[in-house]
Amino acid sequence: MSTHRIELQQITLTRVGYVDVPIAPEVAGLTADDFASIPWRAPLWTEGDQLRAGAAAWFADVEGARLVFDPVQAADDVLRADQEMERAQQSVIADLFADAQFPRESVDCLVLTHIEGVGMVAWRNDDGSWSPFFPNARILVSDVALREFEASEPDGEGDLQYEAWHALIDQGVVESYADGEVIAPGVRAQVTGGHCAGHAIVHFGGANGEAEATLLGHLAVSPVHLATGECPQQHVDPAAAWSLLRALAEDGRTLIGPLWPAPGYGRWVDGAFVAGS
């Protein structure tokens, strides 16, 4: 386990990391040649010719409420490879959060940038049924993403995403937010599209209402996406995603990536991404 904190004017954000691993760049729509000329890529963001990715969750305590963002997403193929594996892994991750002083029962609101797999949104029970991973939390996703999901069909037999999310929807714990909605004081959602139709980013603002930090969701699977140009493999609208990434990077705010390895955040400074700054 590793923890990293960002102290903002009104909010403290905490990353609780489970594991950071190298992955093939092709998984994120890149090749080693795409980032070979980026001097700041190593040692944090790449390892040899591979990208580094993180399984983690970001937490925030805001005026008496505890929020969690994109908890351990995009790792279902490993963490939920079968029911025995997912039961073991979800218990390990629950213990990890508790050890970091973020027990799953303490979370009031789970905020997702989009629906992609199960992650630690749902808990697989011993009888195979699903319940919320954070049992006291309402689950928020953009209204566009929720409508798109509810209109979808399962991707074959055993579609975990379809099964788990429909179980949670049927239990009445899934709600939606609109573009520009303030989720909690100093926490504002922006529905951007780009990655998928309902994708959103989350801004964390200071006392003056301006964003001090932004959680990018999957607009940038890795910080190297801030320098490698449009990525058609990752985004339904690569031009829009790239334009937004560059605008956010150039204004100097802290950028947070839910899939980035530790410390999971940084700033764009003089043509380079500086971790933890």
C-alpha positions in Angstrom: 0.0 0.0 0.0 1.1 3.6 -0.7 -0.7 6.8 0.1 -0.2 10.3 -1.4 -2.0 13.5 -0.5 -2.8 16.7 -2.3 -3.6 19.6 0.0 -6.0 22.1 -1.6 -7.6 25.2 -0.1 -10.8 23.4 0.9 -10.1 19.7 0.2 -7.5 17.1 1.0 -7.3 14.4 -1.7 -5.7 11.1 -0.8 -4.6 8.4 -3.2 -4.6 4.9 -1.7 -2.6 2.7 -4.0 -2.9 -1.1 -4.3 -0.3 -2.0 -6.9 1.6 -0.3 -9.7 2.5 -2.6 -12.7 4.1 -2.3 -16.1 1.7 -2.9 -19.0 2.1 -3.1 -22.8 1.7 0.3 -24.3 -0.6 -1.1 -26.9 -3.2 -1.6 -24.2 -3.4 2.2 -23.9 -3.2 2.9 -27.7 0.5 3.6 -27.8 3.8 2.0 -28.8 7.2 2.4 -27.2 8.2 4.5 -30.2 5.3 6.9 -29.4 6.9 7.9 -26.1 10.6 7.2 -26.8 11.4 10.9 -27.2 9.7 12.1 -24.0 12.6 12.6 -21.6 10.3 12.9 -18.5 8.6 9.6 -19.0 11.0 7.5 -16.8 11.3 6.2 -14.2 7.8 6.9 -12.9 5.5 6.7 -16.0 7.4 4.1 -18.1 9.6 1.1 -17.4 11.7 0.2 -20.4 9.4 -0.1 -23.4 6.3 -0.5 -21.2 3.9 1.9 -19.5 3.4 1.9 -15.8 -0.2 1.8 -14.5 -1.8 1.9 -11.1 -4.7 0.2 -9.3 -5.8 2.8 -6.7 -8.6 4.9 -5.4 -8.8 8.6 -4.6 -10.6 9.8 -1.5 -11.8 13.2 -0.3 -13.3 14.4 2.9 -15.5 17.4 2.2 -17.5 19.2 4.9 -18.3 16.0 6.8 -18.9 13.8 3.8 -16.4 11.2 2.4 -16.1 10.7 -1.3 -14.2 8.2 -3.4 -13.4 8.5 -7.1 -12.9 5.8 -9.7 -11.9 3.1 -7.3 -9.6 0.4 -8.8 -11.1 0.6 -12.3 -10.0 -1.1 -15.5 -8.4 -4.1 -13.8 -11.3 -6.6 -14.0 -9.4 -9.0 -16.2 -7.0 -9.5 -13.4 -8.8 -8.8 -10.2 -12.1 -10.4 -11.2 -10.7 -13.1 -13.5 -13.0 -15.6 -11.7 -15.3 -15.6 -8.7 -12.7 -17.1 -6.3 -10.2 -14.4 -7.4 -12.6 -11.5 -7.1 -13.7 -12.5 -3.7 -10.1 -12.7 -2.5 -9.1 -9.5 -4.2 -12.0 -7.4 -3.1 -11.4 -8.5 0.5 -7.7 -7.6 0.3 -8.6 -4.2 -1.2 -11.2 -3.6 1.5 -8.6 -4.3 4.2 -6.1 -2.0 2.4 -8.6 0.9 2.5 -9.3 0.2 6.1 -5.6 0.2 7.0 -5.3 3.6 5.3 -8.1 4.9 7.5 -10.7 4.8 4.7 -12.9 1.8 5.6 -15.5 1.2 2.9 -18.3 1.7 5.4 -17.2 5.3 5.9 -17.7 6.4 2.3 -20.8 8.5 1.6 -20.5 8.9 -2.1 -18.8 7.1 -4.9 -18.1 9.2 -8.0 -17.3 7.7 -11.4 -16.0 9.4 -14.5 -17.7 6.8 -16.6 -18.9 3.2 -16.5 -16.1 0.8 -17.5 -16.1 -2.6 -15.9 -16.9 -3.3 -12.2 -13.8 -2.2 -10.4 -14.5 -1.7 -6.7 -18.0 -0.4 -7.3 -19.7 -3.7 -6.5 -19.0 -6.4 -4.0 -19.4 -10.1 -5.1 -21.3 -11.9 -2.3 -20.6 -15.6 -1.4 -23.8 -16.6 -3.2 -22.7 -14.9 -6.4 -25.0 -11.9 -6.0 -23.9 -8.3 -6.0 -24.1 -5.5 -3.5 -22.3 -2.1 -3.2 -18.6 -2.3 -2.5 -19.0 0.8 -0.3 -22.3 -0.2 1.5 -23.3 3.2 2.7 -22.5 5.2 -0.5 -24.7 6.5 -3.2 -23.1 5.8 -6.6 -22.9 8.7 -9.0 -22.2 8.6 -12.8 -23.0 11.1 -15.5 -26.6 11.2 -16.8 -25.3 10.6 -20.3 -23.3 7.5 -19.2 -26.2 6.1 -17.3 -28.6 6.5 -20.1 -26.1 4.9 -22.5 -25.6 2.0 -20.2 -29.3 1.4 -19.6 -29.9 1.2 -23.3 -27.1 -1.3 -23.9 -27.2 -5.1 -24.2 -24.9 -7.6 -22.4 -21.7 -8.4 -24.2 -22.3 -12.2 -24.2 -22.9 -14.5 -21.3 -21.1 -13.6 -18.1 -20.8 -9.9 -18.8 -19.7 -8.8 -15.3 -20.2 -5.1 -16.0 -23.8 -5.6 -17.2 -24.6 -8.0 -14.3 -23.1 -5.9 -11.5 -24.3 -2.5 -12.6 -27.9 -3.7 -13.3 -27.9 -5.3 -9.8 -26.9 -2.0 -8.3 -29.4 0.0 -10.4 -32.2 -2.4 -9.3 -31.1 -1.8 -5.7 -31.7 1.9 -6.1 -28.2 3.0 -5.2 -27.1 4.5 -8.6 -27.8 8.1 -9.3 -26.6 10.5 -11.9 -25.0 14.0 -12.2 -25.4 16.5 -15.0 -22.7 18.6 -16.7 -21.6 21.3 -14.4 -23.2 19.9 -11.3 -21.6 20.5 -7.9 -21.4 17.1 -6.3 -20.1 18.4 -3.0 -18.7 21.8 -1.9 -15.7 22.4 -4.2 -16.3 19.3 -6.3 -17.7 19.9 -9.7 -18.4 17.5 -12.6 -17.8 18.3 -16.3 -19.3 15.9 -18.9 -16.6 16.0 -21.6 -17.2 13.0 -23.8 -14.1 12.3 -25.8 -13.2 8.9 -24.3 -16.9 7.8 -24.5 -20.2 9.6 -24.8 -20.8 9.9 -21.1 -17.2 10.4 -19.9 -16.7 13.2 -17.3 -13.8 14.8 -15.5 -14.0 16.2 -11.9 -12.7 19.6 -10.8 -11.6 20.4 -7.3 -11.8 24.1 -6.6 -10.5 26.6 -4.2 -12.3 29.3 -2.3 -12.4 31.5 -5.4 -14.3 28.9 -7.4 -11.5 28.2 -9.8 -10.3 24.6 -10.3 -7.0 23.9 -8.5 -7.0 20.2 -9.5 -8.8 18.0 -12.1 -9.3 14.3 -12.1 -9.0 13.4 -15.8 -10.7 10.0 -15.8 -9.6 8.0 -18.9 -8.8 11.0 -21.1 -5.2 10.2 -20.2 -4.6 6.6 -19.2 -1.0 7.6 -18.6 0.7 11.0 -18.2 2.5 10.3 -21.4 -0.8 10.8 -23.2 -0.3 14.5 -22.4 2.5 14.6 -25.0 1.7 11.9 -27.5 -1.1 13.4 -29.4 -4.5 12.1 -30.4 -5.3 8.5 -29.4 -8.0 6.9 -31.6 -7.7 3.5 -29.8 -8.7 5.1 -26.5 -11.2 7.7 -27.5 -14.4 7.9 -29.6 -13.5 11.6 -30.3 -9.7 11.7 -30.1 -9.5 15.3 -31.4 -11.8 16.6 -28.6 -10.0 14.6 -26.0 -6.6 15.9 -27.1 -7.7 19.5 -27.2 -9.1 19.3 -23.7 -6.0 17.6 -22.3 -3.8 20.3 -23.7 -5.9 23.1 -22.4 -6.0 21.6 -18.9 -2.3 20.9 -18.9 -1.3 24.3 -20.1 -3.2 26.2 -17.4 -0.9 24.9 -14.8 -3.4 23.1 -12.5 -2.7 19.8 -10.8 -3.8 16.9 -12.9 -4.8 13.5 -11.4 -5.0 10.2 -13.2 -7.0 7.4 -11.6 -4.9 4.8 -13.5 -1.5 6.6 -13.1 1.1 4.9 -10.9 2.2 6.6 -7.6 2.1 9.4 -6.8 -0.7 9.6 -9.4 -0.7 13.4 -10.0 1.5 16.3 -11.1 1.6 19.4 -13.2 2.7 20.4 -16.7 5.7 22.7 -16.2 7.9 24.1 -19.0 7.1 21.4 -21.5 7.3 18.5 -19.1 5.0 16.7 -16.7 6.4 17.0 -13.1 5.1 14.4 -10.7 3.8 15.4 -7.3 4.2 19.1 -7.9 
